[in-house]
Amino acid sequence: MPKEFVLTDEFNNIIYRCAASQKITGPLSIEITVNLTHPDYAENIKSKRKEALNKLCIPIPFQGRFLHPNGHYFWMEGSLTNMINIKGVNAIFVTNCDISEQKELEDLLPKANILAKIGG
């Protein structure tokens, strides 16, 4: 599962995206990534960013659904680490990966268990 890392400023503007990013999120304009959060997860993601801004160098985990430029939502999991006051970094360090397949399998597991009970 490819991982990406992104550096953002305190307003969530993208400063840098690694080359692997396009494999996960597709090409993004300068649009603020938080604006691409599925409405069901928007408040949680905003809360996680706020928490990260208040805790220097402590990774804050997050998970949610985000809009891909192709128009579909995908699951992403990662962490936000505030390094804004670290000379040479001066950014929020974001790592994440696409966990859509994992989430699909998690949804199928209860159904598979029911089928196993019926068949066994």
C-alpha positions as CSV (number, residue, x, y, z in Angstrom):
1,M,0.0,0.0,0.0
2,P,1.7,3.2,-1.1
3,K,2.2,5.9,1.5
4,E,2.4,9.6,0.8
5,F,3.7,12.5,2.7
6,V,2.7,16.1,2.4
7,L,3.8,19.3,4.0
8,T,1.2,22.0,4.6
9,D,1.2,25.3,6.3
10,E,-1.0,26.1,9.3
11,F,-3.9,27.0,7.0
12,N,-3.6,23.6,5.3
13,N,-2.2,25.0,2.0
14,I,0.0,22.4,0.4
15,I,3.7,23.3,0.4
16,Y,5.1,20.0,-0.9
17,R,3.7,16.7,-2.0
18,C,5.9,13.6,-2.6
19,A,5.7,11.9,-6.0
20,A,3.7,9.0,-4.5
21,S,0.8,11.3,-3.7
22,Q,-0.7,11.2,-7.2
23,K,-1.1,7.4,-6.9
24,I,-3.3,8.0,-3.8
25,T,-5.1,11.3,-4.2
26,G,-4.6,11.9,-7.9
27,P,-3.5,15.3,-9.2
28,L,-4.7,18.1,-7.0
29,S,-4.9,21.8,-7.6
30,I,-3.8,24.2,-4.9
31,E,-7.2,23.4,-3.3
32,I,-7.1,22.9,0.4
33,T,-7.3,19.2,1.1
34,V,-9.7,19.7,4.0
35,N,-12.2,20.9,1.4
36,L,-12.0,17.5,-0.2
37,T,-13.2,15.7,3.0
38,H,-16.4,13.8,2.8
39,P,-19.1,15.8,4.7
40,D,-19.5,12.9,7.2
41,Y,-15.9,13.3,8.2
42,A,-15.2,17.0,7.8
43,E,-15.7,18.0,11.4
44,N,-13.5,15.2,12.7
45,I,-10.7,16.0,10.3
46,K,-10.9,19.7,11.2
47,S,-10.7,18.7,14.8
48,K,-7.6,16.5,14.2
49,R,-5.9,19.4,12.4
50,K,-6.7,21.8,15.3
51,E,-5.4,19.2,17.8
52,A,-2.2,18.9,15.7
53,L,-1.7,22.6,15.7
54,N,-1.9,22.6,19.5
55,K,0.6,19.7,20.0
56,L,4.2,20.2,18.7
57,C,5.8,17.1,17.3
58,I,3.1,14.7,18.4
59,P,1.6,12.6,15.6
60,I,-2.2,12.9,15.6
61,P,-3.9,9.9,13.8
62,F,-6.8,10.4,11.5
63,Q,-9.1,8.4,9.2
64,G,-11.7,9.5,6.8
65,R,-13.1,9.6,3.3
66,F,-11.8,12.1,0.8
67,L,-12.9,13.2,-2.7
68,H,-10.6,12.0,-5.5
69,P,-10.3,14.3,-8.6
70,N,-12.0,11.5,-10.6
71,G,-15.2,12.1,-8.6
72,H,-15.3,9.1,-6.2
73,Y,-14.6,9.0,-2.4
74,F,-11.8,6.9,-1.0
75,W,-10.7,6.0,2.5
76,M,-7.5,7.5,3.8
77,E,-5.6,6.9,7.1
78,G,-2.6,8.8,8.4
79,S,-1.2,11.2,10.9
80,L,-0.6,15.0,11.3
81,T,2.5,16.2,13.0
82,N,3.0,19.8,13.8
83,M,6.6,20.8,12.9
84,I,5.8,24.5,12.1
85,N,8.3,25.7,14.8
86,I,11.0,23.3,13.7
87,K,13.6,25.2,11.7
88,G,14.0,23.8,8.2
89,V,10.6,22.1,8.2
90,N,8.2,24.9,9.2
91,A,5.2,22.8,8.2
92,I,2.6,20.3,9.3
93,F,4.0,16.9,8.2
94,V,1.1,14.7,7.0
95,T,1.6,11.0,6.2
96,N,-1.3,8.9,4.8
97,C,-2.3,5.9,2.7
98,D,-5.3,4.7,0.9
99,I,-7.2,2.1,3.0
100,S,-10.2,1.7,0.7
101,E,-9.6,-2.0,0.1
102,Q,-9.1,-2.6,3.8
103,K,-12.4,-0.9,4.6
104,E,-14.2,-2.9,1.9
105,L,-12.9,-6.1,3.4
106,E,-13.9,-5.0,6.9
107,D,-17.5,-4.4,5.5
108,L,-17.5,-7.9,3.9
109,L,-16.3,-9.8,7.0
110,P,-19.6,-9.8,8.9
111,K,-21.4,-11.0,5.7
112,A,-18.8,-13.7,5.3
113,N,-19.2,-14.8,8.9
114,I,-23.0,-15.1,8.4
115,L,-22.6,-17.1,5.2
116,A,-20.1,-19.4,7.0
117,K,-22.6,-20.0,9.8
118,I,-25.4,-20.8,7.4
119,G,-23.1,-23.2,5.4
120,G,-21.5,-24.8,8.4
